[in-house]
Amino acid sequence: MIAVGVDTHKEQHLAVAVDGLGQVLAEIIITANLAGYHKLIGWLARLEGQVLVGIEGAGSYGAGLCEYLQAEGIEVFEVERPRRRERRSGKSDKVDALLAAKKVLAGDGLSTPRGSGTRVALQMLLVAYRSVIGERSRLYNQLQGIHVSAPGALRERIGPARNGAKLAERLTGMRTRPTASLQENTTLQVLRDIANRTRTLDAQAQSYTREIEELVRSLAPTLLDEPGVGPICAGKLIAFNPARFTSEAAFARANGTAPQPASSGKTVRHRLSRGGDRQINAAIYTIALSRSVHHAASRAYMQRRIDEGKTKREAMRSLKRYLSRNLYNQLTKTPLTT
């Protein structure tokens, strides 16, 4: 077997091939475009024996190369970024590519790339949705900031600003008054323009949510039937593709729900993990938060943990870990329909 490690960058990639004993056989630098990918295919064809390729950054700079190699029928793995202690001899592109190749040989820190097709389309919709929601939140904050410093008469007319959404809804129906001062009318006009932009973003967010829900139902029709699982959380779970991981424990480490030991002396406890993919971690937390309020079995589970001496935060962590295990089993044992 020959293992090839690829260190990817924006404009070029470096590949290093090693044999079964870890001895370097060859290396090549290619451009990060179709011509470079085709050159790498020819280089791989000249290597004798079964070839396995490990790509560092298969979901970012190496995404195009990963997709190209898979289309050519080459077995590809995503290799995790080297840890600092693994770079004892320093850092360089060749060192990183060599470490990736050796990880392929050892079968350490490997996962299946997220894939393409419908999953990538779902991922792009989620990116657009997060962008819209983030911009809307920024405008809500801007509305409340301007409202605080607005002329007193205008503030009285608008009323209290309990949250940005209610404030935007109220402002869209307001009109300037001929008898009001220039400052008051200009401030109202600016507030109203910002409020109208938030309404546009609302419509975009709803449109993206509908598209995401359609894709989720086409891939995993039963996932939305789970308590606390909405279209956005379901979309994040499917786009993350738990089937890439060899076990539910590996999936838990990747999503940040694996327990982290934090014992000291007679105190034996675990803390919340701060690692893993933050988007999928946020999805599991949102599901857990909803179930802790609206799902009787989850409320009973958390109460049992609290009765055992855990804090509410520790009980929530336990619920997230429990959900991670169940969601992994559901998404890997039940084949996706597309």
C-alpha positions as CSV (number, residue, x, y, z in Angstrom):
1,M,0.0,0.0,0.0
2,I,1.1,3.5,-0.8
3,A,-0.1,6.5,1.3
4,V,-0.2,10.0,-0.2
5,G,-0.6,13.0,2.1
6,V,-1.6,16.3,0.6
7,D,-1.1,19.7,2.3
8,T,-3.5,22.1,0.7
9,H,-3.3,25.9,0.2
10,K,-5.2,28.5,-1.8
11,E,-3.0,28.5,-4.9
12,Q,-1.1,25.2,-4.8
13,H,-0.9,21.8,-3.1
14,L,2.0,19.7,-2.0
15,A,1.6,15.8,-2.1
16,V,4.1,13.3,-0.6
17,A,3.9,9.6,-1.2
18,V,5.3,7.0,1.3
19,D,5.5,3.3,1.3
20,G,4.2,0.9,3.9
21,L,7.3,1.5,6.1
22,G,6.8,5.3,6.0
23,Q,9.8,5.9,3.6
24,V,9.3,8.8,1.2
25,L,8.9,7.7,-2.4
26,A,8.1,10.9,-4.2
27,E,6.6,14.4,-3.9
28,I,4.9,16.8,-6.2
29,I,3.6,20.4,-6.2
30,I,0.5,21.1,-8.2
31,T,-1.6,24.2,-8.9
32,A,-5.0,24.3,-7.2
33,N,-7.0,24.0,-10.4
34,L,-8.2,21.4,-12.9
35,A,-4.9,21.3,-14.7
36,G,-3.1,20.7,-11.4
37,Y,-5.6,18.0,-10.4
38,H,-5.1,16.2,-13.7
39,K,-1.3,16.4,-13.3
40,L,-1.7,14.7,-9.8
41,I,-3.8,11.9,-11.3
42,G,-1.0,11.1,-13.8
43,W,1.5,11.2,-10.9
44,L,-0.6,8.8,-8.8
45,A,-0.9,6.5,-11.8
46,R,2.8,6.0,-11.8
47,L,2.9,4.8,-8.2
48,E,2.9,1.0,-8.0
49,G,0.3,-0.6,-5.7
50,Q,-2.9,0.4,-3.9
51,V,-2.9,4.2,-3.4
52,L,-4.8,5.9,-0.5
53,V,-4.9,9.7,-0.3
54,G,-5.2,11.8,2.8
55,I,-6.1,15.4,2.4
56,E,-5.6,18.1,5.1
57,G,-8.3,20.7,4.6
58,A,-10.6,18.5,2.5
59,G,-13.5,20.8,3.4
60,S,-11.8,24.1,2.5
61,Y,-8.8,24.6,0.2
62,G,-8.8,20.9,-0.7
63,A,-12.5,20.6,-1.5
64,G,-12.0,20.8,-5.2
65,L,-9.2,18.3,-5.2
66,C,-11.1,15.9,-3.0
67,E,-14.1,16.0,-5.3
68,Y,-11.9,15.5,-8.4
69,L,-10.1,12.5,-6.9
70,Q,-13.3,10.8,-5.8
71,A,-14.8,11.2,-9.3
72,E,-11.7,9.4,-10.6
73,G,-12.4,6.5,-8.2
74,I,-9.5,7.1,-5.8
75,E,-10.0,6.4,-2.2
76,V,-9.8,9.7,-0.2
77,F,-9.7,10.5,3.5
78,E,-9.9,13.7,5.3
79,V,-6.9,14.1,7.7
80,E,-7.1,16.2,10.8
81,R,-4.8,19.2,11.2
82,P,-1.4,18.2,12.8
83,R,-1.1,19.0,16.5
84,R,1.7,21.1,17.8
85,R,3.4,18.2,19.5
86,E,3.5,16.3,16.1
87,R,5.6,19.1,14.6
88,R,8.8,18.6,16.6
89,S,11.0,19.0,13.5
90,G,9.3,22.3,12.7
91,K,6.5,23.3,10.3
92,S,6.6,23.3,6.5
93,D,4.3,22.2,3.7
94,K,6.4,19.0,3.2
95,V,6.3,18.2,7.0
96,D,2.5,18.6,7.0
97,A,2.0,16.5,3.9
98,L,4.3,13.8,5.3
99,L,2.4,13.7,8.6
100,A,-0.9,13.4,6.6
101,A,0.6,10.4,4.7
102,K,1.7,8.7,7.9
103,K,-1.7,9.2,9.4
104,V,-3.2,7.4,6.4
105,L,-0.8,4.5,7.0
106,A,-1.6,4.4,10.7
107,G,-5.4,4.9,10.2
108,D,-5.2,7.7,12.8
109,G,-7.3,10.9,12.8
110,L,-9.0,10.0,9.5
111,S,-12.6,10.6,8.4
112,T,-14.6,10.3,5.2
113,P,-15.0,13.6,3.4
114,R,-18.4,15.2,3.7
115,G,-19.3,14.4,0.1
116,S,-21.0,16.4,-2.6
117,G,-24.4,16.7,-4.3
118,T,-27.4,17.4,-2.2
119,R,-25.4,17.7,1.0
120,V,-23.3,20.5,-0.4
121,A,-26.4,22.3,-1.7
122,L,-27.9,22.0,1.9
123,Q,-24.6,23.3,3.3
124,M,-24.7,26.3,1.0
125,L,-28.3,27.1,2.0
126,L,-27.2,27.0,5.7
127,V,-24.4,29.4,5.0
128,A,-26.8,31.8,3.3
129,Y,-29.3,31.4,6.2
130,R,-26.6,32.2,8.8
131,S,-25.5,35.2,6.8
132,V,-29.1,36.6,6.7
133,I,-29.8,35.9,10.4
134,G,-26.5,37.6,11.4
135,E,-27.2,40.7,9.3
136,R,-30.7,40.9,10.7
137,S,-29.4,40.7,14.3
138,R,-26.9,43.4,13.5
139,L,-29.7,45.7,12.2
140,Y,-31.9,44.9,15.2
141,N,-29.1,46.0,17.5
142,Q,-28.6,49.2,15.4
143,L,-32.3,50.0,15.7
144,Q,-32.2,49.7,19.4
145,G,-29.1,51.8,19.6
146,I,-30.6,54.6,17.5
147,H,-33.8,54.4,19.5
148,V,-32.0,55.1,22.7
149,S,-30.4,58.3,21.4
150,A,-33.5,59.5,19.5
151,P,-35.3,62.8,20.4
152,G,-37.5,62.4,23.5
153,A,-40.7,63.1,21.6
154,L,-39.9,60.4,19.0
155,R,-39.0,57.9,21.7
156,E,-42.4,58.6,23.4
157,R,-44.2,58.1,20.0
158,I,-42.4,54.9,19.2
159,G,-42.8,53.4,22.7
160,P,-40.5,51.0,24.6
161,A,-38.1,48.9,22.6
162,R,-38.4,45.5,24.3
163,N,-36.7,43.7,21.4
164,G,-35.5,44.5,17.8
165,A,-38.2,42.5,16.0
166,K,-41.1,44.3,17.8
167,L,-39.4,47.6,17.3
168,A,-39.0,47.0,13.5
169,E,-42.6,45.9,13.2
170,R,-43.8,49.1,14.9
171,L,-41.5,51.4,12.9
172,T,-42.6,50.2,9.4
173,G,-46.0,51.7,9.9
174,M,-44.9,55.1,11.2
175,R,-44.8,58.3,9.1
176,T,-42.9,61.6,9.5
177,R,-44.9,64.6,10.7
178,P,-44.7,68.1,9.1
179,T,-44.8,69.7,12.6
180,A,-41.9,67.6,13.9
181,S,-38.3,68.9,13.9
182,L,-35.7,68.0,11.2
183,Q,-33.8,65.8,13.6
184,E,-36.9,63.9,14.7
185,N,-38.1,63.3,11.1
186,T,-34.6,62.3,9.9
187,T,-34.1,59.9,12.7
188,L,-37.5,58.3,12.1
189,Q,-36.7,58.0,8.4
190,V,-33.5,56.2,9.1
191,L,-35.1,53.9,11.7
192,R,-37.9,53.1,9.2
193,D,-35.4,52.3,6.4
194,I,-33.5,50.0,8.7
195,A,-36.7,48.3,9.8
196,N,-37.7,47.7,6.2
197,R,-34.4,46.1,5.5
198,T,-35.0,43.7,8.4
199,R,-38.4,42.8,6.9
200,T,-36.6,41.9,3.6
201,L,-34.2,39.8,5.5
202,D,-37.1,38.1,7.4
203,A,-38.5,37.1,4.0
204,Q,-35.2,35.8,2.8
205,A,-34.7,33.8,6.0
206,Q,-38.1,32.2,5.7
207,S,-37.4,31.3,2.0
208,Y,-34.1,29.7,2.9
209,T,-35.8,27.8,5.8
210,R,-38.4,26.4,3.4
211,E,-35.7,25.2,0.9
212,I,-33.7,23.7,3.7
213,E,-36.8,21.8,5.0
214,E,-37.5,20.5,1.5
215,L,-34.0,19.1,1.2
216,V,-34.1,17.6,4.8
217,R,-37.4,15.8,4.0
218,S,-35.9,14.5,0.8
219,L,-32.9,13.1,2.6
220,A,-34.2,12.0,6.0
221,P,-38.0,12.2,6.1
222,T,-38.3,11.0,9.8
223,L,-35.6,13.4,11.3
224,L,-38.0,16.3,11.7
225,D,-40.4,14.0,13.7
226,E,-37.8,14.0,16.5
227,P,-38.8,16.3,19.5
228,G,-36.9,19.6,19.3
229,V,-35.5,19.1,15.8
230,G,-36.4,21.9,13.4
231,P,-35.4,22.4,9.8
232,I,-32.2,24.4,10.6
233,C,-30.9,21.9,13.2
234,A,-31.8,19.0,11.0
235,G,-30.0,20.6,8.0
236,K,-26.9,21.1,10.1
237,L,-26.9,17.5,11.2
238,I,-27.3,16.1,7.7
239,A,-24.7,18.4,6.2
240,F,-22.2,17.4,8.9
241,N,-22.8,13.8,7.8
242,P,-22.3,11.7,11.0
243,A,-21.9,8.6,8.8
244,R,-18.3,9.8,8.1
245,F,-17.3,8.7,11.6
246,T,-16.5,5.2,12.6
247,S,-18.3,5.4,16.0
248,E,-20.7,7.6,17.9
249,A,-17.8,8.4,20.3
250,A,-15.8,9.9,17.3
251,F,-18.9,11.8,16.3
252,A,-19.3,13.2,19.9
253,R,-15.6,14.4,19.8
254,A,-16.2,16.1,16.5
255,N,-19.3,17.9,17.6
256,G,-18.0,18.9,21.0
257,T,-20.3,16.9,23.3
258,A,-17.7,14.3,24.4
259,P,-17.1,14.7,28.2
260,Q,-13.8,16.2,29.2
261,P,-12.3,15.0,32.5
262,A,-12.0,17.7,35.1
263,S,-11.4,15.8,38.4
264,S,-9.3,17.0,41.2
265,G,-8.7,15.3,44.6
266,K,-11.9,13.8,45.9
267,T,-14.0,15.7,43.3
268,V,-14.8,13.5,40.3
269,R,-16.5,15.4,37.5
270,H,-16.4,16.2,33.8
271,R,-16.7,19.6,32.1
272,L,-18.2,20.9,29.0
273,S,-16.1,20.4,25.9
274,R,-15.0,23.5,24.1
275,G,-13.8,21.7,21.0
276,G,-15.5,20.3,17.9
277,D,-17.5,21.9,15.2
278,R,-19.4,24.8,16.7
279,Q,-22.3,24.8,14.3
280,I,-23.2,21.2,14.9
281,N,-22.6,21.8,18.6
282,A,-25.0,24.7,18.5
283,A,-27.6,22.5,16.7
284,I,-27.4,19.8,19.4
285,Y,-27.6,22.4,22.2
286,T,-30.7,24.0,20.6
287,I,-32.4,20.6,20.4
288,A,-31.4,19.8,24.0
289,L,-32.7,23.2,25.2
290,S,-36.0,22.7,23.5
291,R,-36.4,19.2,24.8
292,S,-35.5,20.3,28.3
293,V,-38.6,22.5,28.3
294,H,-41.1,20.7,26.0
295,H,-40.2,17.0,26.2
296,A,-41.3,15.1,29.3
297,A,-38.7,12.3,29.0
298,S,-35.9,14.8,28.6
299,R,-37.1,16.8,31.6
300,A,-37.2,13.6,33.7
301,Y,-33.7,12.7,32.5
302,M,-32.3,16.1,33.5
303,Q,-34.0,16.0,36.9
304,R,-32.6,12.5,37.5
305,R,-29.1,13.8,36.8
306,I,-29.6,16.8,39.1
307,D,-30.8,14.5,41.9
308,E,-27.6,12.5,41.4
309,G,-25.7,15.7,42.4
310,K,-24.9,17.3,39.1
311,T,-25.4,20.9,38.4
312,K,-27.9,22.1,35.8
313,R,-25.1,22.8,33.4
314,E,-23.6,19.3,33.9
315,A,-27.1,17.8,33.4
316,M,-27.4,19.7,30.1
317,R,-24.1,18.4,29.0
318,S,-25.2,14.9,29.8
319,L,-28.4,15.4,27.8
320,K,-26.4,16.7,24.8
321,R,-24.2,13.7,24.9
322,Y,-27.2,11.4,25.1
323,L,-28.7,13.2,22.1
324,S,-25.5,13.0,20.2
325,R,-25.5,9.2,20.6
326,N,-29.2,8.9,19.5
327,L,-28.9,11.2,16.5
328,Y,-25.8,9.4,15.4
329,N,-27.6,6.0,15.5
330,Q,-30.6,7.4,13.7
331,L,-28.6,9.1,10.9
332,T,-26.2,6.2,10.3
333,K,-28.4,3.2,10.7
334,T,-31.3,4.6,8.7
335,P,-30.2,5.0,5.1
336,L,-30.8,8.5,3.6
337,T,-33.4,8.4,0.8
338,T,-31.2,10.4,-1.7
